[in-house]
């Protein structure tokens, strides 16, 4: 998992690259929710990219896939 910042209008926009993440439990999902919530509270945005199938499935089962800012290819 890699977190990088890309310049954007209004400040940096973090990009969370999950390319190497093949499993995520409830603790990991909670951390993603906390990250997104924290960014929104600071009027920032965050994008989650390269979500692997097993992680996407966990997000879909919990309903988070529809509400997290996931960018698909």
C-alpha positions as CSV (number, residue, x, y, z in Angstrom):
1,X,0.0,0.0,0.0
2,X,1.3,3.4,-0.9
3,X,0.1,6.8,0.0
4,X,1.3,9.7,-2.1
5,X,0.2,13.3,-2.6
6,X,-0.6,14.8,-5.9
7,X,-0.9,18.6,-6.4
8,X,-4.4,19.7,-7.0
9,X,-6.4,22.9,-6.9
10,X,-6.7,23.9,-3.3
11,X,-3.9,21.7,-2.0
12,X,-2.6,18.2,-2.2
13,X,-4.9,15.3,-2.8
14,X,-3.7,12.1,-1.3
15,X,-3.9,8.9,-3.4
16,X,-4.0,5.6,-1.6
17,X,-2.6,2.9,-3.9
18,X,-3.8,-0.6,-2.8
19,X,-2.1,-2.5,-5.6
20,X,-0.1,-4.7,-3.1
21,X,-3.0,-5.3,-0.7
22,X,-4.6,-8.7,-1.2
23,X,-6.5,-8.9,2.0
24,X,-8.2,-6.4,4.3
25,X,-10.2,-7.1,7.5
26,X,-12.5,-4.9,9.4
27,X,-9.6,-3.0,11.0
28,X,-8.3,-2.0,7.6
29,X,-11.7,-1.0,6.3
30,X,-12.2,1.1,9.4
31,X,-8.8,2.8,8.8
32,X,-9.9,3.7,5.3
33,X,-13.2,5.2,6.5
34,X,-11.2,7.2,9.1
35,X,-8.8,8.5,6.5
36,X,-11.6,9.6,4.2
37,X,-13.6,11.1,7.0
38,X,-10.5,13.0,8.2
39,X,-9.8,14.3,4.7
40,X,-13.4,15.5,4.3
41,X,-13.3,17.3,7.6
42,X,-10.3,19.2,6.4
43,X,-12.1,20.0,3.1
44,X,-9.7,17.7,1.2
45,X,-10.2,14.8,-1.0
46,X,-8.6,11.4,-1.1
47,X,-8.7,8.8,-3.9
48,X,-8.3,5.0,-3.5
49,X,-6.8,3.3,-6.5
50,X,-5.8,-0.3,-7.7
51,X,-8.2,-2.1,-5.4
52,X,-7.7,-5.9,-5.7
53,X,-10.6,-8.2,-6.1
54,X,-10.6,-9.7,-2.6
55,X,-10.4,-6.2,-1.0
56,X,-13.1,-4.9,-3.4
57,X,-15.3,-7.9,-2.3
58,X,-14.9,-7.0,1.3
59,X,-15.8,-3.4,0.5
60,X,-18.9,-4.5,-1.4
61,X,-20.1,-6.8,1.3
62,X,-19.9,-4.0,3.9
63,X,-21.4,-1.4,1.6
64,X,-18.2,0.7,1.6
65,X,-17.4,0.3,-2.1
66,X,-20.3,2.6,-3.0
67,X,-19.3,5.3,-0.5
68,X,-15.5,5.3,-0.5
69,X,-13.8,7.5,-3.2
70,X,-12.5,4.6,-5.3
71,X,-11.1,5.3,-8.8
72,X,-11.3,2.5,-11.2
73,X,-9.3,2.1,-14.4
